Each structure stands twice: as structure tokens, then as C-alpha cells.
Amino acid sequence: MNGTGDGAHRLNRGFSARAAFSLAFADVSPIVALYAIFSLGLFAAGPAFFWAFPIVLVGQLLVAAVFGELASRWPYAGSVYQWARHVQGTKFGWFAAWAYMWGLTIALSTLAYGAAGFLLEVLGVHGAGRGTTTLVALAILALGSAANVIGRRMLKVMVVASICCEVLGSVGLAIVLLLFYRVNPVSVLFDGFGTAASGAWLGGPLLVAVGYVGWSFVGFEAAGSIAEEVERPERNVPKAILLALTAVAATVMFSSAALILAIPDLDKVMAAKTGDPVASTLVAHFGPAVGRPMLVMFVVGFLASFLAVQAAVSRCVWASARDGGLPGARVLDRLAGPERLPVFAIGLTGVVAAVLVLLAGSQLYSVLVNFTTIGFYVAFGIPVIGAAIARLRGRWTPGAFTLGRWGAPVTYLAALWIIAQTVNIAWPRPAPGVPWYVTWSMVLTTGVLGVVGVGVYLAVRGRIQAPIAERLAAEPAEAAR
């Protein structure tokens, strides 16, 4: 495409190993990860929901290790798309990209809408209506997309600033809570608070909490989405993936434990199972004055996560288009500006997210939002299971980063974890007052988007080129003729 050859039609190197780590860290975002699931996990399984964190961390570290090997072997833009396609074939890669693109683009709309709500509170606009919040969310989408189009320097500055804010805010606040405001004994971390009979807690509430926490520890693959832009990606990207997941997990677990131990009147909170225990705990200890700094911290976290998520999904769109795998590929694969950025792919993600924001508050939007979590796990599962199949068939060749003799067992365990966690997350669990289509939303959206994806794939498959690794390998031979 573009008539310049695939070697020329590549993204510029503009990210260091540190920048790749920062992007992946911001994509996960400790603030977003903790705030989004803390109340859900606490009310579902009691303070002992904390133990869902290490369970999910172990499983996701297995996945991250496999991703590290895949990224080292095929360090090209698009992460799960490239890994699945190169390890198992075009169909695997295309559907991994399809799930990934939809999951992350829907997430963009939720991040913009969430940031809008917090920003309005910071500005003193309390109880803003749906219309006002939607307009601010659309403005955030426009400005965020513009920031991603302007260049990598802007992205790196904003991401690094957000990390400093998040780490200082999350870790610093947690230290203060533990040292001066701990009101519950450590033993409360082992208390399910009657969420189930003792023998049923592991098979019921804990599984629900594991499903919620599963949403928190995703996004580390973003370092692989920008692989072509990273210096020495075959070594630096795997390190960034593993380090980002570990750093975010440590921050979230530490902050979560501190919050649980600082909740005043835990019995009352668990009996009510309503409200925002994070905000109420901080206000109880620091007074109403803590509200605005906390909201600013949330805004920064959501905005940084937005920028990182859009950078990741736009590279997946661009990589798919470069291979001819999407409608409008000749436009979506174009690079523009002095930094040769995929501006049309970035713009597409912003436009689709804006359309989704207009649906915010509707039942359809609630159904679509639930696809964000399952979309991640479907997109993760395809390359991991593909790598496991490749190893079973003896077709695996390691790259610069390798797990050595541990590679096979880690890959098999990662595949089992992904399958089990995907079923756990998608399992329909009825709740009082929740419509059946929301309960079944993950199954429904996966089915509908899957059917639509089959139609799109059949329409474009005849135009899909060979994998980028094969095309790049063929260029020196063609040039020598």
C-alpha cells in the first residue's frame, strides 16, 4: 500500500523502553483499575475479596510471559493481531484484532464519559445531567484524539505526568492511611462478611470477585501494540509488558489493602452495600476538602488511560489495514505528519467512541460496555491458545526473549487460565432488578459482534496480504533481483 513497500510503510521509532513501560502502565491505570472494581468486589465478597488480586495477578503474569515471547518473536504494531496471525494464521489474527478493536474502542467511550463526570465535579458543576456530561465527554474525545495525532512527544509527556500523579496519589495516600488511619485489624482481609456460607465462599463470591478484578489487570499488552515504534522491541517490549503489569498490580493491591483497613464502620458499609466506600472513607478521615484533589487525581488517571488505550487500539486498526484486512484499508493505513503517525486510524477510533458516548445512559450502552472485559479476554485468548497449539505441534521458534524450558508449561497454564477466566467473566449471574439482556450481555455482544465479524471477514479476506514478517523478509530478495 502507498506504493512504497512494506519496509518503508512502517511507523517511526519514537519510544524508548521506558516510554513503552509508561504507556502500558497508563493503559492499565491503577486509579481506574482500583476505582472501577473496589465497590463491586467489596460488596460481592466482603473485605476478603482482596485475595482475588493475587489470584488474577498470577494468571495474568502467565499471559504476560507468553505475550513477551510472542512480542519478541514478532515485534510489529498491533500486539494481539500480529501475535495470533503469525503463530496460527490469518483467521486467528483477524478475529483477535476484531475483538480487541471493539473492546478498546468501547472502553474509550467509557473513559471519556467517566473523566467528564469527574471533571465537572472538579469545576464545581454538581449533579450535571446526561446532556452536559455527554458534551464534555465529546470534547475530551476530540482533545484526546488531537493529542494522539500531534505526536509521540505529547503522548509521552502526558503519560509520564499521569504516572507521577497516580503513583504519588495512590501509594502516598495508602501509606498515610496505613500509618495514621487504620481502623480495622489485618484479620478483616480474611473475612467474607457473610457473603456466603464458609464452604461456598470460594466457589461463589470469590469467583465473582476474580471476575471483577480480571477487568483491572488488562492493558499491559499496549507495549506490544506500539512495538514497531520502540527501540530494540524484541528485548524492550517483553520487559515493558511484564514490568507494567507487576507495577500496576503492586500499586493496586497495596492501595486496596490500605483502603479496606481504613473503612470506618465496616459492618454498616457491608450491610448497606450501596454508595462509594472509597470516597466515603477518604472524606471520613480527611474531611470534605479531600474531595477535589481526589477528583483531580481521578481525572488525570482516566485521561492518561484514554490516551494510552487510543494509542494501542489505533495501532491495531492501522496494522490490520496495512495488511488489507479492513474496509477502507487504503485510507486507514496511511501515515501522516513529520512523525508518520496513523492519523486516520486514530480518528476512526475517536469517531466510533463518540457515537458510543451518545448512547451513554441507555440500556444498549450498558450492554455494549460489558463487552470491554470479555473483549479483552477473547483477544488475549486467541494468541495464547494459538501459542499453546504451536508448542504442542512442535512449531514454536523462540525470539530474543525466551522462557527456555519453562516456556511450554507456562504457555499451557496461561491457556487454561484464559479459558477459565473467560468463562467466569461471561457467566450470566442474575441480580435483582437487572434485566435479563444485561445479565446475558457478554454472551449476547460476543455472539452479535462475532456474527458481524464473520461477515466483514468474508468481505475482505480476498484482499488480505501475507503477514508483515513474510513481506519484510521477501523485500531484500526482491531488491537483489
MOQUI-V162207 format. One record per residue. N is the residue number from 1. RES is the residue in one letter. PHI is phi in whole degrees, -180 to 180 (999 if undefined). D_LAST is the distance of its C-alpha to the last C-alpha in whole Angstrom. Layout:
BEGIN
N:RES:PHI:D_LAST  N:RES:PHI:D_LAST
END
This chain:
BEGIN
1:M:999:21  2:N:65:22  3:G:67:18  4:T:-113:17  5:G:86:15  6:D:-70:17  7:G:-64:17  8:A:-79:18  9:H:-87:21  10:R:-135:23  11:L:-74:26  12:N:-71:27  13:R:-74:29  14:G:-144:32  15:F:-121:34  16:S:-85:36  17:A:-61:37  18:R:-65:40  19:A:-67:39  20:A:-64:38  21:F:-63:41  22:S:-61:43  23:L:-64:41  24:A:-65:42  25:F:-63:45  26:A:-68:46  27:D:-61:45  28:V:-70:47  29:S:56:50  30:P:-56:53  31:I:-66:55  32:V:-64:54  33:A:-60:54  34:L:-75:57  35:Y:-64:59  36:A:-69:57  37:I:-121:58  38:F:-59:61  39:S:-63:64  40:L:-61:63  41:G:-67:62  42:L:-63:66  43:F:-72:68  44:A:-80:66  45:A:-133:66  46:G:77:69  47:P:-56:68  48:A:-70:67  49:F:-61:64  50:F:-51:62  51:W:-75:61  52:A:-69:59  53:F:-61:57  54:P:-64:56  55:I:-62:55  56:V:-67:53  57:L:-60:51  58:V:-60:51  59:G:-62:49  60:Q:-72:47  61:L:-65:46  62:L:-62:45  63:V:-63:42  64:A:-62:41  65:A:-65:40  66:V:-65:38  67:F:-61:37  68:G:-60:36  69:E:-66:34  70:L:-66:32  71:A:-66:31  72:S:-70:30  73:R:-75:28  74:W:-133:27  75:P:-84:27  76:Y:-121:26  77:A:-61:29  78:G:117:31  79:S:41:33  80:V:-56:34  81:Y:-62:32  82:Q:-66:29  83:W:-65:31  84:A:-67:32  85:R:-68:29  86:H:-73:27  87:V:-84:30  88:Q:-136:31  89:G:131:29  90:T:-61:29  91:K:-61:32  92:F:-57:34  93:G:-65:32  94:W:-64:33  95:F:-75:36  96:A:-64:36  97:A:-66:35  98:W:-61:38  99:A:-65:41  100:Y:-65:39  101:M:-64:39  102:W:-71:42  103:G:-59:44  104:L:-76:43  105:T:-69:44  106:I:-64:47  107:A:-61:48  108:L:-58:47  109:S:-66:50  110:T:-70:52  111:L:-66:51  112:A:-65:52  113:Y:-68:55  114:G:-65:56  115:A:-62:55  116:A:-62:57  117:G:-62:60  118:F:-68:61  119:L:-63:60  120:L:-62:63  121:E:-64:65  122:V:-61:64  123:L:-80:65  124:G:88:68  125:V:-95:68  126:H:-98:69  127:G:66:69  128:A:-61:66  129:G:-76:66  130:R:-61:63  131:G:-63:62  132:T:-64:62  133:T:-63:60  134:T:-64:58  135:L:-62:57  136:V:-66:57  137:A:-63:54  138:L:-65:52  139:A:-65:53  140:I:-63:51  141:L:-60:48  142:A:-66:48  143:L:-69:48  144:G:-65:46  145:S:-65:43  146:A:-62:43  147:A:-63:43  148:N:-71:40  149:V:-78:38  150:I:-57:40  151:G:158:38  152:R:-69:37  153:R:-63:40  154:M:-60:42  155:L:-61:42  156:K:-65:42  157:V:-62:45  158:M:-69:47  159:V:-69:46  160:V:-64:47  161:A:-61:50  162:S:-68:51  163:I:-63:50  164:C:-59:53  165:C:-65:55  166:E:-67:55  167:V:-68:55  168:L:-64:58  169:G:-69:60  170:S:-71:59  171:V:-70:59  172:G:-61:62  173:L:-64:64  174:A:-64:64  175:I:-63:65  176:V:-63:68  177:L:-62:69  178:L:-68:69  179:L:-78:71  180:F:-123:74  181:Y:-131:74  182:R:-77:73  183:V:-117:76  184:N:-116:75  185:P:-70:75  186:V:-60:71  187:S:-61:73  188:V:-66:72  189:L:-66:68  190:F:-110:69  191:D:-105:72  192:G:-84:71  193:F:52:74  194:G:70:75  195:T:-70:71  196:A:-168:72  197:A:-60:74  198:S:-51:73  199:G:-77:71  200:A:-94:70  201:W:-61:68  202:L:-64:65  203:G:-90:64  204:G:-122:65  205:P:-56:65  206:L:-64:63  207:L:-63:60  208:V:-63:60  209:A:-63:60  210:V:-61:57  211:G:-64:56  212:Y:-64:56  213:V:-65:55  214:G:-56:52  215:W:-72:51  216:S:-75:52  217:F:-100:49  218:V:-134:46  219:G:111:43  220:F:-64:42  221:E:-71:39  222:A:-57:38  223:A:-61:37  224:G:-77:34  225:S:-66:34  226:I:-104:32  227:A:-54:30  228:E:-68:27  229:E:-98:30  230:V:-102:31  231:E:-67:30  232:R:45:29  233:P:-63:30  234:E:-63:29  235:R:-111:33  236:N:-78:35  237:V:-65:34  238:P:-57:36  239:K:-63:39  240:A:-64:39  241:I:-61:40  242:L:-69:42  243:L:-69:44  244:A:-63:45  245:L:-61:46  246:T:-64:48  247:A:-66:50  248:V:-65:50  249:A:-60:52  250:A:-62:54  251:T:-65:55  252:V:-66:56  253:M:-66:58  254:F:-64:60  255:S:-65:61  256:S:-64:62  257:A:-61:64  258:A:-63:66  259:L:-65:66  260:I:-60:68  261:L:-73:70  262:A:-104:71  263:I:-69:72  264:P:-74:76  265:D:51:78  266:L:-61:75  267:D:-60:78  268:K:-67:78  269:V:-61:74  270:M:-72:74  271:A:-73:77  272:A:-79:75  273:K:50:72  274:T:-142:71  275:G:86:70  276:D:-119:68  277:P:-65:69  278:V:-67:66  279:A:-64:68  280:S:-64:71  281:T:-66:71  282:L:-67:70  283:V:-67:72  284:A:-62:75  285:H:-92:74  286:F:-111:73  287:G:86:75  288:P:-59:74  289:A:-63:72  290:V:-73:69  291:G:-57:68  292:R:-67:66  293:P:-58:64  294:M:-65:63  295:L:-65:62  296:V:-61:60  297:M:-63:58  298:F:-64:58  299:V:-61:56  300:V:-61:54  301:G:-62:53  302:F:-67:52  303:L:-67:50  304:A:-65:48  305:S:-63:47  306:F:-58:47  307:L:-61:44  308:A:-69:42  309:V:-64:42  310:Q:-67:41  311:A:-60:38  312:A:-69:37  313:V:-72:38  314:S:-65:36  315:R:-69:33  316:C:-68:33  317:V:-61:33  318:W:-64:30  319:A:-63:28  320:S:-65:29  321:A:-68:28  322:R:-59:25  323:D:-86:24  324:G:81:26  325:G:-93:29  326:L:-133:32  327:P:-60:33  328:G:73:33  329:A:-60:29  330:R:-65:28  331:V:-92:31  332:L:-66:31  333:D:-91:28  334:R:-75:28  335:L:-112:28  336:A:-143:31  337:G:84:33  338:P:-62:32  339:E:-96:32  340:R:51:29  341:L:-105:32  342:P:-79:32  343:V:-65:35  344:F:-72:35  345:A:-67:35  346:I:-63:37  347:G:-62:39  348:L:-61:39  349:T:-63:41  350:G:-68:43  351:V:-67:44  352:V:-64:45  353:A:-63:47  354:A:-65:49  355:V:-61:50  356:L:-67:50  357:V:-61:53  358:L:-64:55  359:L:-89:56  360:A:-54:57  361:G:97:60  362:S:-91:60  363:Q:-66:60  364:L:-61:57  365:Y:-65:55  366:S:-60:57  367:V:-67:55  368:L:-67:52  369:V:-59:52  370:N:-66:53  371:F:-76:49  372:T:-58:48  373:T:-71:49  374:I:-66:48  375:G:-62:45  376:F:-59:44  377:Y:-71:45  378:V:-66:43  379:A:-65:40  380:F:-70:40  381:G:-67:41  382:I:-61:38  383:P:-69:36  384:V:-67:39  385:I:-66:39  386:G:-61:36  387:A:-66:35  388:A:-63:39  389:I:-63:37  390:A:-61:34  391:R:-68:36  392:L:-62:39  393:R:-89:36  394:G:72:34  395:R:-111:31  396:W:-94:31  397:T:-123:29  398:P:-74:31  399:G:-101:29  400:A:-66:30  401:F:-98:34  402:T:-142:35  403:L:-88:39  404:G:63:39  405:R:-69:41  406:W:-84:43  407:G:-57:40  408:A:-65:41  409:P:-62:44  410:V:-64:44  411:T:-65:41  412:Y:-66:44  413:L:-66:46  414:A:-63:44  415:A:-64:44  416:L:-65:48  417:W:-62:49  418:I:-61:46  419:I:-63:48  420:A:-64:51  421:Q:-70:51  422:T:-63:50  423:V:-64:52  424:N:-62:55  425:I:-69:54  426:A:-80:54  427:W:-59:57  428:P:-71:59  429:R:-115:62  430:P:-60:65  431:A:-137:67  432:P:-56:70  433:G:80:70  434:V:-98:66  435:P:-60:65  436:W:-60:63  437:Y:-73:60  438:V:-78:60  439:T:-59:60  440:W:-97:58  441:S:-60:55  442:M:-67:53  443:V:-67:53  444:L:-65:53  445:T:-66:50  446:T:-63:48  447:G:-66:48  448:V:-65:48  449:L:-65:45  450:G:-66:44  451:V:-65:44  452:V:-61:43  453:G:-62:40  454:V:-60:39  455:G:-63:40  456:V:-65:37  457:Y:-61:35  458:L:-63:35  459:A:-75:35  460:V:-108:31  461:R:-59:30  462:G:-69:28  463:R:-102:26  464:I:-73:25  465:Q:-83:22  466:A:-63:20  467:P:-54:22  468:I:-58:21  469:A:-62:20  470:E:-68:17  471:R:-68:16  472:L:-68:15  473:A:-67:14  474:A:-81:11  475:E:-64:10  476:P:-60:9  477:A:-65:7  478:E:-67:5  479:A:-68:6  480:A:-79:4  481:R:-73:0
END
